[in-house]
Amino acid sequence: MAPITNGRLIFKEAPGPDEYPIPGKTTAYDESKTIDLENVALNGGFLVKVLVLSIDPFLRGRMSVPKGLEKLYPPALKPGEPLQNSGIGIVLRSEHTSVKQGDHVYGRISFEQYLIFPNLNGIEVLKNEANIPISNYLGVAGSPGLTAYAAWKEFIKPKGNEVVYVSTGAGPVGSTVAQLAKRDGLKVIASAGSDEKVKFMQEIGVDVPFNYKTTDIKEILAKEGGIDIYWDNVGGETLDAAIDASHPNARILACGMISGYNSPDSLAIKNIFQIIPKSITIHGFNVPALAPKYIAEFRKEVPGLIAHGELKVLEHITKGLDKAGHALLDVLTGKNIGKSILIVAEA
Ligand SMILES: NC(=O)c1ccc[n+]([C@@H]2O[C@H](COP(=O)([O-])OP(=O)(O)OC[C@H]3O[C@@H](n4cnc5c(N)ncnc54)[C@H](OP(=O)(O)O)[C@@H]3O)[C@@H](O)[C@H]2O)c1
């Protein structure tokens, strides 16, 4: 077989701190590489055809590391490097004793159509015993779901009759939090940026779903009598409104601050003083630190809940590696309705 194009989505240049990543300027689709799938040397490793990639807000932080976090974040991508994120591929050929042709492999994957892995460092064979769509392992059954599951268990410790407010309630993290909270018997208020997202939040059992672009957050939280827990995915004005609506001894889970990823100045808040007289606890966390403690129980429980319809999943599909830059911009501007999945190739 003659060599074929091995397309890649490469990082070109960092957007400014208050700029969005622009497809074609920040990233570019490159077709300059080729690969001979039958004859390329594996040297004991295995050849993978990439099937699906996760498009996460986190990718923004790989392009320019937020100020002050240089030692805590992975280093920024270098111009000319392909982007990297969670993904799943299928093994085309293998010389590795633990990997066979036809296996699905899951882990950190470069944004390329075909990849050779020398070993299983950073990648593992996906078992999928629950027999759910493999793309779910990039969303509710993957890192975003683990984020919700692990931090909910580690920090929230819900008591009956409590009220939780969740922002980005239609995304993979927020919708998992909302569903875990319902399973624990809490009243759930959740916001998202479109009526279609509100409809999905209704479907997953959110008691008070609302569109924060057309409804005042402060008014809703006051009307519902305030909150005991706030799961923060956006920061800024939303966090400010949640602090204001918090009851004494409320807990705030600082999971993400997406409203500031492309405009850091908008993260300023006015109500911070209230955390003292209200004895509010704020927990920040990073999922890799919690993963070792929760990954086994998460894998045992969550794919099965999805398979039985007890955890609902919504995916937003974009097709084609050349569209990955557009898919990221969509996530950062709220156009994704559910977990953003990039289909690179059909199996
Ligand atoms: N701490 C950790 O370890 C960890 C791990 C994974 C994810 N996270 C964070 O969790 C959050 C949710 O992640 P996800 O993967 O579930 O993302 P997601 O919900 O699929 O996508 C991000 C959503 O953020 C909302 N958004 C974008 N710009 C916004 C703005 N200016 N103001 C308010 N909302 C805005 C949009 O929804 P709307 O239409 O609702 O605005 C968008 O759809 C992110 O902040 C992410 O960085 C943290």
The ligand as an SDF file (V2000), in Angstrom:
LIG
                    3D

 48 52  0  0  0  0  0  0  0  0999 V2000
  -10.8230   21.0500   38.2590 N   0  0  0  0  0  0  0  0  0  0  0  0
  -10.6570   20.0950   37.3440 C   0  0  0  0  0  0  0  0  0  0  0  0
   -9.8560   19.1660   37.5140 O   0  0  0  0  0  0  0  0  0  0  0  0
  -11.4770   20.1330   36.0790 C   0  0  0  0  0  0  0  0  0  0  0  0
  -11.5300   19.0120   35.2360 C   0  0  0  0  0  0  0  0  0  0  0  0
  -12.3470   19.0650   34.0870 C   0  0  0  0  0  0  0  0  0  0  0  0
  -13.0660   20.2470   33.8100 C   0  0  0  0  0  0  0  0  0  0  0  0
  -12.9440   21.3150   34.6390 N   0  0  0  0  0  0  0  0  0  0  0  0
  -13.7030   22.5510   34.3780 C   0  0  0  0  0  0  0  0  0  0  0  0
  -15.0840   22.2370   34.4530 O   0  0  0  0  0  0  0  0  0  0  0  0
  -15.8090   23.1680   33.6520 C   0  0  0  0  0  0  0  0  0  0  0  0
  -16.7930   22.4120   32.7550 C   0  0  0  0  0  0  0  0  0  0  0  0
  -16.0520   21.5740   31.8820 O   0  0  0  0  0  0  0  0  0  0  0  0
  -16.8140   20.7070   30.7850 P   0  0  0  0  0  0  0  0  0  0  0  0
  -15.8020   19.8150   30.1680 O   0  0  0  0  0  0  0  0  0  0  0  0
  -18.0320   20.1060   31.3940 O   0  0  0  0  0  0  0  0  0  0  0  0
  -17.1950   21.8170   29.7290 O   0  0  0  0  0  0  0  0  0  0  0  0
  -18.5120   22.0530   28.8680 P   0  0  0  0  0  0  0  0  0  0  0  0
  -19.6430   22.3080   29.7840 O   0  0  0  0  0  0  0  0  0  0  0  0
  -18.6790   21.0210   27.8330 O   0  0  0  0  0  0  0  0  0  0  0  0
  -18.1450   23.3520   28.0130 O   0  0  0  0  0  0  0  0  0  0  0  0
  -17.9150   24.5420   28.5780 C   0  0  0  0  0  0  0  0  0  0  0  0
  -19.2140   25.3500   28.7680 C   0  0  0  0  0  0  0  0  0  0  0  0
  -18.8690   26.4920   29.5190 O   0  0  0  0  0  0  0  0  0  0  0  0
  -19.8420   27.4710   29.2820 C   0  0  0  0  0  0  0  0  0  0  0  0
  -19.2200   28.7870   29.0990 N   0  0  0  0  0  0  0  0  0  0  0  0
  -18.3570   29.1460   28.1540 C   0  0  0  0  0  0  0  0  0  0  0  0
  -18.0330   30.4560   28.3110 N   0  0  0  0  0  0  0  0  0  0  0  0
  -18.7130   30.8940   29.3710 C   0  0  0  0  0  0  0  0  0  0  0  0
  -18.8110   32.1560   30.0230 C   0  0  0  0  0  0  0  0  0  0  0  0
  -18.1030   33.2140   29.6020 N   0  0  0  0  0  0  0  0  0  0  0  0
  -19.6140   32.2450   31.0800 N   0  0  0  0  0  0  0  0  0  0  0  0
  -20.3270   31.1870   31.5260 C   0  0  0  0  0  0  0  0  0  0  0  0
  -20.2730   29.9670   30.9330 N   0  0  0  0  0  0  0  0  0  0  0  0
  -19.4730   29.8430   29.8800 C   0  0  0  0  0  0  0  0  0  0  0  0
  -20.6070   27.0700   28.0210 C   0  0  0  0  0  0  0  0  0  0  0  0
  -21.8730   26.5970   28.4330 O   0  0  0  0  0  0  0  0  0  0  0  0
  -23.1130   27.6090   28.6740 P   0  0  0  0  0  0  0  0  0  0  0  0
  -23.9330   27.5670   27.4410 O   0  0  0  0  0  0  0  0  0  0  0  0
  -23.7890   27.0220   29.8420 O   0  0  0  0  0  0  0  0  0  0  0  0
  -22.5530   28.9640   28.9080 O   0  0  0  0  0  0  0  0  0  0  0  0
  -19.7970   25.9250   27.4750 C   0  0  0  0  0  0  0  0  0  0  0  0
  -20.6190   25.0190   26.7800 O   0  0  0  0  0  0  0  0  0  0  0  0
  -14.7780   24.0010   32.8940 C   0  0  0  0  0  0  0  0  0  0  0  0
  -14.5920   25.2130   33.5720 O   0  0  0  0  0  0  0  0  0  0  0  0
  -13.5240   23.1470   32.9900 C   0  0  0  0  0  0  0  0  0  0  0  0
  -12.3500   23.9100   32.8630 O   0  0  0  0  0  0  0  0  0  0  0  0
  -12.1750   21.2720   35.7530 C   0  0  0  0  0  0  0  0  0  0  0  0
  1  2  1  0
  2  3  2  0
  2  4  1  0
  4  5  1  0
  4 48  2  0
  5  6  2  0
  6  7  1  0
  7  8  2  0
  8  9  1  0
  8 48  1  0
  9 10  1  0
  9 46  1  0
 10 11  1  0
 11 12  1  0
 11 44  1  0
 12 13  1  0
 13 14  1  0
 14 15  2  0
 14 16  1  0
 14 17  1  0
 17 18  1  0
 18 19  2  0
 18 20  1  0
 18 21  1  0
 21 22  1  0
 22 23  1  0
 23 24  1  0
 23 42  1  0
 24 25  1  0
 25 26  1  0
 25 36  1  0
 26 27  1  0
 26 35  1  0
 27 28  2  0
 28 29  1  0
 29 30  1  0
 29 35  2  0
 30 31  1  0
 30 32  2  0
 32 33  1  0
 33 34  2  0
 34 35  1  0
 36 37  1  0
 36 42  1  0
 37 38  1  0
 38 39  2  0
 38 40  1  0
 38 41  1  0
 42 43  1  0
 44 45  1  0
 44 46  1  0
 46 47  1  0
M  CHG  2   8   1  16  -1
M  END
$$$$
